[in-house]
Every structure is written in C-alpha cells, then in structure tokens.
C-alpha cells in the first residue's frame, strides 16, 4: 500500500464564499494582492475574517514592536512563509536588513528596549508561555507594562496560528524568501 502526501493548494477568488470574496477584494485594494496565507484561511467560511480581526486589533505595542514579536516567533517556529512576509513588512516598518537578521536571531542589539522585547518573546515561545524570570524582569525594566505583556501574548498567539498553518500545509510562499539563519 502506497501513500501519497496531500498537496495543499491556495484557493482562487472564484473558489471561496461570497463573504470571503469581499475580503479578497478589500485585500487586493489595500495590498495590491491577496497573500497566500490569507487566501488559504478562506477555505474556511469564517477563519479569514476572524484571523484578520485578531491581527488588526488595537494594541499597546507600536507596529515596529509587533514586528519584533512576529519575526522572533516565526523564526523559532521555523515558518518560512512568515519569516519571508515579516522580513518584507519589517523593511516597510523601517528596519534595515541587518536589523531584521538581528531580530530574527532574537538579539536586536541596536536598541536595548527592543532587545528586551525580543528576548522576552523568545522565552515565551520557547518555553510555551513560561518565560524565564530574567526575561520578564528585563522586559518590565525596559519600560513595558502588564498591558504590553498581554499584547505580546496576543501577537505570539496570532503568529503561532499562521506559523502552524503554513508549517502543516507548505503552500507556496508569495513573498521574497528570507535568508536562512
């Protein structure tokens, strides 16, 4: 008996529900394309809207801080799709390529506060929520508070969802590939 590995495909606009088609249209208008990750979520009637609501919620973290969490989490989880997407987004957020590599390594030494955020994020992800005492102390000493901690966890959760989805499916990466570390 032979088994073949399932091939996961990204749906086209015509293959998703009317509600998801409307979201595709909005994404196309805003981004200029529908990223494959978002399109894949549309295989489920409500997942794309739910995911975008989570991703676009208000946060105590600035966009550049959220990119720290996104890049560190995606690196630890080995998600090539999210590494690529957030390398591109990180550049649009104002990080240099060298800074993005430092962030992905979990050590953005170019900024002490962001370094504390990256190390805290790495400790959270690596220890499944049981961050080290040292990383928590450094996070709070850097000026972050408990509201920020909650937002870090929400962004980590958001990234774990997308990391796991791509790691399970391996659909095509439609961003320039990020350098392997």
N, C-alpha and C positions, 0 to 999 in steps of 0.2 A: 504494500500500500504506500503510495507516494503522497506527500502533502506538498502543497504549494503555498507560499506565503501570500497572504492577502495584500493586494495593492490598493492603497488608499488614494482616492482621487479628489480633487477640489471641484466642487460643483460650479457650473456656469450660472449666470443670472437666470437663464431660462429654466434651470433645474431646481430652483428654490421657490418657496412660497411667495405670495404677493407681498406680505409684510416684510420678508427678507429682501425681496427685490427693491422695495422702497429704501431699505437701509443700504443696499448696494449702490443705489443711485446717489444717496447722500454722501457715501464714502467716495464714490467716483468724483463727485463735485468738489469735495473738500480736499482729497488727497491726490486726485488725478488717476487713481487706480484703486482696485479693491484688493488689499493684501490677501494672499492665500490663506493665512491664518484666520482672518475674519470670514472669508468665504467658506472655509471648512466648518466653522461654527454654524453656518446657515443650513447644514444638513439636518440640524435640529430646529424645530419650529421656534423655540424661544431663546436658545442659547446665545445667539449673536446679540440680540438686544440686551439680554441680561449681562453678558460679558462687557459690552460697551458701557452700560450703566455703571458697572463696577469700576471700569477703567477710567471713566470720565468724571467720577465723583469729586466733590471738593475735598481738598486736602490741606493739612497744615504744612506739608512739605512743598517746597518750590519744585518746579519742573526739573531743574538740574539735580535736585536731591532724589527725586523719584527715579531719574535715570541711573543714579548710583545703585539704588536698590535693584532696578531691572537688570543692569549689567552684571552685578555681583551674583544675583540669584541665578540668572541664565548661565553664567559661567560654571557655577557649582553644579547645577543640574545638567550640564552638558548639552544644552539645547542650541544647536547650530542655527536654527531659524531665528530665535530670539537674540542670540549673540549678533547675528547679522542685522536684524531690524534695529536693535538698540544701539549698535555702533553707528548706523546711519542717523538715528534720532539724536544720539549723543553729539554727533558732529553738528546737527542743526541746532542743538541746545547751546553750542558754543565751546564744547570740549575739543581739544586738539586730538589728533590720532594717538599721540604718545600718552596723553592723559587718559584716553579711553582704555589703552592697554594697562595702565596702572590701575584703573578702576576694576577692570576685569580680573586682575590679579588680586584684588581686594586690598590694595595698598596705594591709594591716591595720595602720595606724599606731597603733592603740590599744594594741598590745603588740609590743615590739621583737623578742622571740623568735619570735612567730607571724609577724611581718613577714619575718624571715629565712627561715622555713619557706615562706611564700607565694612569696617571690622565688626561692628555690631550686626549688620545684615548677614555677613558671612557666618558669624557664630550662631545666629538664629537659624539659618538654613542648614548648616552642617549638623547642628545639634537638635534639629526638629523642634525648635521653639525654646529649647533650654540653653539660652545664650550664657556664655561664661560671665562670671561675676565681673571680671576685668573689662570685658567688652561693654557690659551695661554701665559700669562706673564711668568709663571713658566717654560713652555716648551722652550720659547726663552731664558730665563735667564739660563737654564741648558746647553745652548750651541747649541741648534738646530736652524736651519735657515728656511727660506721660502721654499727652495728646499726640506728639510726634511719634512716640513708640507705637501707639495704636495704628497710626497711618503707615509706619514701616511694615507692620504685620499685614495690613490690608494689601499693600503693594506686593509684598512677598507672596501672599495668597494668590493675587491676580497673576503674578509671574509663574507660580507653580502650576496653575491651571494651564496656561499656554505652553509652558515648557513640557509638561507631561503629555499634552495633546500632540505636540509635534514629535516628541520622543517616541510615542506609541505609533504614530502614523507615518512619519517620514515624508510627508508630501513635499512638493518642490519648494525650494527657498527662492523667493522672488525679490530679494534684496542682494546687494553685493556681499559676497561671503566675507565673514570676519576672519581675520588671521587666527590660526590655531595657536594656542599657547602651550 
